[in-house]
Amino acid sequence: MRVNGFLLLFFSVVLLFLMFRFLEWQGRYPVYVQFMVTLGLLNSLITNALVRKGYLAFPWRLFPHWTQNNIIYDFLLLPGFALLMIQLHEVWDHFWFILLQFVFIITLQDYLVSTYTTMLAMKKWTLYHTALSAFFVFFIWYGYYYWLSSWL
């Protein structure tokens, strides 16, 4: 069980380092914070619904009394990674390649986490569902980020 907490902490620290190193915070921090909080809330709601319907289970959670899902992943790791990938598109103009990288990394991450840890158990959910949802969700998040950027 300590390995789960260590992995969560390790990847959180690495992501925060990458975010502070590569994101342009000057004048954009309201967009980044709003983006991550909104995505975190939506991820948490959707994941809790998938748990209640029996598609996913999270046998090990950092805060088991608060929620049925991994709140650190939903509020920090997934939105932060999406934000980094969207910002990568601003630097490197290959949208489809970035989209495929995002889908591949998210699918690989789900495979590794469900296979080698007790943080995620896929019941009715498969890696196909992960890849398909990552593909469509990236479009929504991408559009939301640029819409939010135009407002803030």
N, C-alpha and C positions, 0 to 999 in steps of 0.2 A: 504493500500500500504506500510505502514511502516513495517508491519509484514514480507513482502517479503524480504525487505532489511535487517531486523534484522536476519531472518533465514539464509540468504546467508552469512552475516557477521559471525554469530555464528558458522555455520558449517565450514566456511573457517578457523576461528581461531582454532577450535577443530582439524581440519585436519592438519593444520600447526604444532600445538603442538604435535600431534601423530607422524608426520613425523620427527620432530626434536628430539623427545624422543626415537623413536624405529628404525629409519633407521641409518645404519652405514655410516656416511658421510665421514669418513677418506678415502681418495683416490677414493671414488665413486661418488662424487658430479658431475663430468662431465657427467657420465652416467645418473644420476637422472635428471639433468637439460635438457639434450638432449632428454631423454625419455618423459618428461613432455611437452616440447615445441613441439616436433613432434606430440605427441598424441593430444595436444591442437589444433594444426593447422588442423590435419585430422578430429578431432571431429567437429570443427567449419565448415569446408567445407562440411562434410556430413550432419550436422544438417541444414545448410543453404539450401542445396539441398532439404532436406525433407520439409523444410518450403516452398520453392518455388513450390514444387509439391503438396502442400496442405495436407501433412500427419500430420504435427505438427504446432503449433502456440505458440508463447511466448508473451502473452498479456502484461506482465510486464517484463521489462529488465532493468538492471542497466545502460547500455549504449545504449539507443534505436537508437541513430544516427549512431553508428558504425557498428552494425550488427543486423541481424534479430533473433539471438539466444542469449542465456545467456552465455556471454563470460567468466564469472567467473567460471561457472560450467564446461564449455568445457576445459578451460586452467588450472584450479586448482583442483576443486573437483573430477572430474572423473579420470584424470590421477594420481592424488595423491592417491586416494583410490585404483586404480589398482596397483600402485607401492607398497603400503602397503600390499596388498594381495599377490603379487608376493614375497615380502620379507618374508611374513609369511610362504610361502612354503619352504624357505631356513632354517627356524627354525623348522618347523613342517612339516614332510614329508608325508602329506596326500593331494595330488594334487586334487583328485576328490572332496573331502569334501570342500576344499578351493574354487574350481570352483563353486560348488553348492551354497556355501555361497555368493560368488560374484554375481551370477545370482539372488539369492533370495533377497539380499539387494538392488541391482539395480532395480529390478522389484517392490519391496515394496516402494522404494523411489519414483519411477515414479508414482505409485498409490497414495501415500500420497500427493505428490506435485501437481498432476493434480486434485485431489479431494478437497484438503483443502486450496490451494493457487491459485493465478492467474499467477503463473510463467510459467505454462505449460498447454496447451490445446491439447488434442489428438483428431485429426479429423479422418483421415483414419488409424491412427496408433493405435494399441491395446497393452495391456500388454503382449500378446503372442509375438508380434514383439519385444518388449523390452527384454523379457527373451531369445528369440532365438538369437537376435543380441548380447546380453551380453555373451551368451554361446560361440558363435563363435569368437567374438572379443577378449575374454580373451585368447584364444589360440594364436591368432595373436600377441597380446601385450606381452604375455609371451615369445614367440619365439623372438620377436623383442628386448625385454629387454636383453635376454641372448646373442643374436647376437651382440647387442650394447656393452654389457659388455666384450665380447671377443675382440672387436676392440679398446675400450678406456681404 
